[in-house]
Amino acid sequence: MEKPDGEIHRVFCWYSIDERHAPRDLKSFLSFQRFLKSNSSILNSFEVLNATISIMKNIFNPVYRQDYLDGYASGLNPYIDCIEDSSEAYAFGFEQGRVEYERLNGKITYGIPKLIVTNKVLEDFLLAGMLGMDIDADDYTAFQIDVIQKWYQSGVEKYNPNQSSYLLMLLEENGIEIV
């Protein structure tokens, strides 16, 4: 590994394993997250975990937790921007929610897709793969299809024809028809 230049070295030392150097506020943590996205080969995940633990110590405070969850839910909504003068917990939750949204749907800067992929949608595709059912991937973006394909393929690998036939028999007995 190359020796990092001055700025990178300062950040690396500041976010080192030593907890005394972990970020103490949200702004420094978020700037560190942005730094990691652009320089991920320099720092390892242990430093990230340490920084996250330092920020997340307040999660057991009920007020902090509620603000965090509100921010997280807002971050999952691509049509909402983070409120400038929000609490630290809300801003941190928003950032984490936005990271989750972009992991499933792609960067917002590339546009908001017609259909939004959530964990529930992915679980449905996993189940479809497990039951050997065909899927309809119309109106999803190429990025989303890549994510969906991984979940569906995981379900296909767990496919058991006997389970599928038992389920179909059970559904037919109860008057439910699968088209």
Contacts in CASP RR format, 6 or more apart in sequence:
PFRMAT RR
TARGET T0000
AUTHOR 0000-0000-0000
METHOD contacts of the structure
MODEL  1
MEKPDGEIHRVFCWYSIDERHAPRDLKSFLSFQRFLKSNSSILNSFEVLN
ATISIMKNIFNPVYRQDYLDGYASGLNPYIDCIEDSSEAYAFGFEQGRVE
YERLNGKITYGIPKLIVTNKVLEDFLLAGMLGMDIDADDYTAFQIDVIQK
WYQSGVEKYNPNQSSYLLMLLEENGIEIV
1 41 0 8 1.000
1 42 0 8 1.000
3 9 0 8 1.000
4 12 0 8 1.000
4 42 0 8 1.000
8 39 0 8 1.000
8 42 0 8 1.000
11 32 0 8 1.000
11 35 0 8 1.000
12 42 0 8 1.000
12 43 0 8 1.000
12 47 0 8 1.000
13 21 0 8 1.000
14 21 0 8 1.000
14 23 0 8 1.000
15 21 0 8 1.000
15 22 0 8 1.000
15 23 0 8 1.000
15 32 0 8 1.000
15 43 0 8 1.000
15 47 0 8 1.000
15 50 0 8 1.000
15 51 0 8 1.000
16 47 0 8 1.000
17 46 0 8 1.000
17 47 0 8 1.000
17 50 0 8 1.000
19 50 0 8 1.000
19 54 0 8 1.000
22 50 0 8 1.000
22 51 0 8 1.000
22 53 0 8 1.000
22 54 0 8 1.000
23 29 0 8 1.000
23 32 0 8 1.000
23 51 0 8 1.000
23 54 0 8 1.000
23 55 0 8 1.000
24 54 0 8 1.000
25 88 0 8 1.000
26 55 0 8 1.000
26 88 0 8 1.000
26 91 0 8 1.000
26 92 0 8 1.000
29 51 0 8 1.000
29 52 0 8 1.000
29 54 0 8 1.000
29 55 0 8 1.000
29 92 0 8 1.000
30 91 0 8 1.000
30 92 0 8 1.000
30 95 0 8 1.000
32 51 0 8 1.000
33 95 0 8 1.000
36 43 0 8 1.000
36 48 0 8 1.000
55 92 0 8 1.000
58 64 0 8 1.000
58 89 0 8 1.000
59 65 0 8 1.000
59 68 0 8 1.000
63 89 0 8 1.000
64 89 0 8 1.000
65 89 0 8 1.000
67 86 0 8 1.000
67 87 0 8 1.000
67 89 0 8 1.000
67 90 0 8 1.000
67 93 0 8 1.000
68 89 0 8 1.000
68 90 0 8 1.000
68 92 0 8 1.000
68 93 0 8 1.000
69 93 0 8 1.000
70 90 0 8 1.000
71 86 0 8 1.000
71 89 0 8 1.000
71 90 0 8 1.000
71 91 0 8 1.000
71 93 0 8 1.000
71 94 0 8 1.000
71 97 0 8 1.000
72 93 0 8 1.000
72 94 0 8 1.000
72 96 0 8 1.000
72 97 0 8 1.000
72 100 0 8 1.000
73 97 0 8 1.000
74 80 0 8 1.000
74 82 0 8 1.000
74 90 0 8 1.000
74 94 0 8 1.000
74 97 0 8 1.000
75 82 0 8 1.000
75 93 0 8 1.000
75 94 0 8 1.000
75 95 0 8 1.000
75 96 0 8 1.000
75 97 0 8 1.000
75 98 0 8 1.000
75 100 0 8 1.000
75 101 0 8 1.000
76 97 0 8 1.000
76 98 0 8 1.000
76 100 0 8 1.000
76 101 0 8 1.000
76 118 0 8 1.000
77 101 0 8 1.000
78 101 0 8 1.000
78 105 0 8 1.000
78 108 0 8 1.000
78 112 0 8 1.000
78 116 0 8 1.000
79 112 0 8 1.000
82 91 0 8 1.000
82 94 0 8 1.000
82 95 0 8 1.000
82 98 0 8 1.000
83 90 0 8 1.000
86 94 0 8 1.000
98 108 0 8 1.000
101 108 0 8 1.000
102 108 0 8 1.000
103 147 0 8 1.000
104 117 0 8 1.000
104 118 0 8 1.000
104 119 0 8 1.000
104 122 0 8 1.000
104 144 0 8 1.000
104 147 0 8 1.000
105 112 0 8 1.000
105 113 0 8 1.000
105 116 0 8 1.000
105 117 0 8 1.000
105 141 0 8 1.000
105 143 0 8 1.000
105 144 0 8 1.000
106 113 0 8 1.000
106 141 0 8 1.000
106 143 0 8 1.000
106 144 0 8 1.000
110 143 0 8 1.000
113 140 0 8 1.000
113 141 0 8 1.000
113 144 0 8 1.000
114 139 0 8 1.000
114 140 0 8 1.000
115 139 0 8 1.000
115 140 0 8 1.000
115 144 0 8 1.000
117 140 0 8 1.000
117 144 0 8 1.000
117 147 0 8 1.000
117 148 0 8 1.000
121 148 0 8 1.000
122 147 0 8 1.000
122 148 0 8 1.000
122 151 0 8 1.000
123 151 0 8 1.000
125 135 0 8 1.000
125 148 0 8 1.000
125 151 0 8 1.000
125 152 0 8 1.000
126 151 0 8 1.000
126 152 0 8 1.000
126 154 0 8 1.000
126 155 0 8 1.000
127 155 0 8 1.000
128 134 0 8 1.000
128 135 0 8 1.000
128 152 0 8 1.000
128 155 0 8 1.000
129 135 0 8 1.000
129 152 0 8 1.000
129 153 0 8 1.000
129 155 0 8 1.000
129 156 0 8 1.000
129 158 0 8 1.000
129 159 0 8 1.000
130 155 0 8 1.000
130 156 0 8 1.000
130 158 0 8 1.000
130 159 0 8 1.000
130 160 0 8 1.000
130 163 0 8 1.000
131 159 0 8 1.000
131 163 0 8 1.000
131 164 0 8 1.000
131 167 0 8 1.000
132 156 0 8 1.000
132 159 0 8 1.000
132 164 0 8 1.000
135 148 0 8 1.000
135 152 0 8 1.000
137 145 0 8 1.000
137 148 0 8 1.000
140 148 0 8 1.000
168 178 0 8 1.000
171 177 0 8 1.000
171 178 0 8 1.000
END
